[in-house]
Amino acid sequence: MNFRLKTSKKAAELLKELSSSTGYTWNVLSRISVALSLKIKEQPEAVQDSLGVDINRTTMTGEYDYIYKALITQHLGHAISDDEYFPALFNAHLERGIIILHGEYTLAGNTDRLLTNLFKL
């Protein structure tokens, strides 16, 4: 069982930028990012670059790990092993979601508008 994942360099840079712009920690932004990715029907692409942030599974999902696994399993449409879920599938959703969240922030222009827009999604 793997308890760590590495983001891509691009995702790490976007998380750092979002964190400094919004004042939210990277783990809060990451959880929002996974949720945004799960809204898209198609499966995200696998992450090829692992030059970014090293993330501990417990820090990221904590006591809700089983919920994240259930959501990703539901999205995929079939049962998955723990090794498939983390880090591969979780990281794929994280990466796609970070890009989506960054785009939403860019469109919104500030944290208040971003939150308002996210509530409308």
N, C-alpha and C positions, 0 to 999 in steps of 0.2 A: 504494500500500500504506500503510495507516494503522498507526502505531506507538504511538498513545496512545488511551486511553479515559477517560471520566469516569463515575464512579459516580453514583448518585442521592445526594441529601443524606441520606436515611434510611440507605442502605447505609454511607455514610461514618461516620455517627454510631454505627451498630452495630459497625463494624470498630474504631473508636476505643475503644468500651466493651469489646469482647471483648479487644482488645490489652492494655488496662490491667488487666483482670480475670485474664487467663490468663498474661500475660507474653510471649506470642508476638507476633512482628511481623505487620503487616498482610498482607505477602505470603505468609507461611506460612498464615495464617488464610484468605486468599483461595484458595489452592490446595486446601485442605481443603473450602472452600465449593463450588468448582466440582465436585469429586468427589461431594459430597453431592447436588448438583443433578442430576448425570448418573445417579444411581440412580433418579430419577423418570422414568417412561415418557413422560409428556406433555412437550411442548415448553414452555419458559418463555416468559413474555410479554416483549416488547421493552421496553427501558428508555426511558422518556419523559423523565425528569428527569435533567439532567446538571449538577447543582449541587454535586456531592460532590468526591471525591478524584480527582486526575489521575494515572493510572497508565501507566507506560511498559511497552510490550509485552515488551521484553527483560528488564526487572526482574521482570515477572510470570511469564513462561514460560521465559525463558532458552534453554538448549540443548535443552529439552524441548518447544519450541513445536510441532514437528511431531507429537508425541505428543498434545498437547492438541487440535490440529486433527483428528487421526485419531479421537480419542474423541468429539469433538463431531460430526464427520461421521457416525460410526457411530450415534450417538444419533439424529441427524436422519434417517438412512436413505437419504441420497443425497449425491452429490458436491456440494461447495460451493467457491466461489472464496475466495481469501484475503481479499478485501474483505467477503464475507459472514461469514466466520469471525471476523475481528477488525476492529472492536471489537464489532459487533452481537451475534452469537451468543455469543461469549465473555462479554460483559458481561451478557447475559440470564441465563446460567447462574451467573455470579458473584453477581448480585443475588439470585436465588432461593436460592442456596446460603448466602449470608450470613444471610438470614432463618432458614433451617433451622438453621444452626449456632448462631445466637443463641438460638433456641428450645431446642435441645439443651443449651446451657450453662445456661440458666435452669432447666430441669428437673433437671440434674445438680447444680447448686449450687456446684460447684468444678471446678478444672481436672483433678484426678485422676479424679473420677467422669466428667467429660466424655470424657476419653481412653478410659476403660474402656468407656463406652457406645458411643463411635465404633468401637472395635474389634469390638463385637458386631454392628454394622450390617453 
